[in-house]
Amino acid sequence: MKAVVNEFGNRFSTGLDIDITAGDETEVFKWFIASILFGARITEKIAIKTFKMFENESNLSPKGIVETGWDGLVRLLDSGGYVRYDFKTATKLLDVVGSLIQKYGGRLNEVHKAASDSRDLEKRLKELGKGIGDVTVGIFLRELRGVWEKADPLPQPLAVLAANRLGFTEFRGRDQSESVKILKDLKQVWVRNRVKGKDFIDFETALVRLGKDFYRKKSIRGLPVSSLKRSK
């Protein structure tokens, strides 16, 4: 557990210098935009580069996204290498942010406040616009565990894949009830094998990264951690 978490448990938000630990609205919004970028079928490297372009050249706020406009968003996406999804993502960002402004005054913390429970929170986020699906919501909420009381997403398929291969759960996540059991199993594994200075979010992040490697390399179990270096 210690080797896996230390090797692969670097949070995506931390890697972008986004601090969501206090639930600050500005930082949470930045992480939301980053989660949308990570949610597409695109490399982590390109998603990070694209986010940095947004951060350097645009006002990363709901108002700033709207004022940048479709053409400006496409330019930023292309500059980051997000070419394959540039038009689609620019449209998505404007739709989602516009909906956030209209329904919740442009504040993601208000989405959390309005939700009745974890599943309702996920539903409200997905209702912000077409293209905000389970993957994006899972990425976004995973790192808000312990910050937002109702942030408790079910494990992503990649995390489930790694958890199966490492023997942390026998369930495969075929339906929601199995996914609930997997989350329970993983939390129990973490409680029994805590790593000093880390928490459950780091464990879950490590599983996502290991799942990516397994998906590409078709092997995890029995390999030393040093051989599981992430593919660039």
Secondary structure by P-SEA (a helix, b strand, c coil): caaaaaacccccccccccccccccaaaaaaaaaaaaaacccccaaaaaaaaaaaaacccccaaaaaaacaaaaaaaaaaacccccaaaaaaaaaaaaaaaaacccccaaaaaaacccaaaaaaaaaaccccccaaaaaaaacccccccccccccccaaaaaaaaaacccccccccaaaaaaaaaaaaaaaaacccccccaaaaaaaaaaaaaaaaacccccccccccccccc
